[in-house]
Amino acid sequence: MELNIDATNTKRILVLHGPNLNLLGTREPEIYGSLTLNAINEKLRERAKELGVDEIEFLQSNFEGALVEAIQKARGRYDFIILNAAALTHYSIALRDAIAAVPVPVIEVHLSNIHKREEFRHKSVISPVVLGQICGFGVDSYIAALEIATRKLQRDSK
């Protein structure tokens, strides 16, 4: 489905990638696929342009504090955050609290279906404070999150 976006409203999206996602393309491709993180970001950049997103920025960090700070600094700068917290999903109360404290909606994404994996991956401590979770569709999890964020921004601007 194509979205027709009203270009009069600025749309700014931050994409945050957590620990070990810099290894995509070589890290367990049977689980995470063969696309590199740069390839995923480029697909998102292309789709964002098609959707009329004015600004899309990316940050990958293996450090919890860097992601917490990026979320805190998003206030007033970004309209949406797409977050793949990776392993931090399952235990980072600091990320959960940052998301809850900052009035920027967040969509949680995962390349793999965390609910079909090891038991410890089934629980997301951030899911109670995000808008929603998309998992199991590889790069399309990110694309779907981008499309939903853009659609919500369009609706909210009316």
Buried (B, 14 or more C-beta within 10 A) or exposed (E): EEEEBEEEBEBBBBBBBBBBBBEBBEEEEEEBBEBBBEBBBEBBBEBBEEBBBBEBBBEBBBEBEBBBBBBEEBEEEBBBBBBBBBBBBBBBEBBBBBBBEBEBBBBBBBBBEBEEBEEEBEEBBBBEBBBEBBBBBBBBBBBBBBBBBBBBBBEEEE
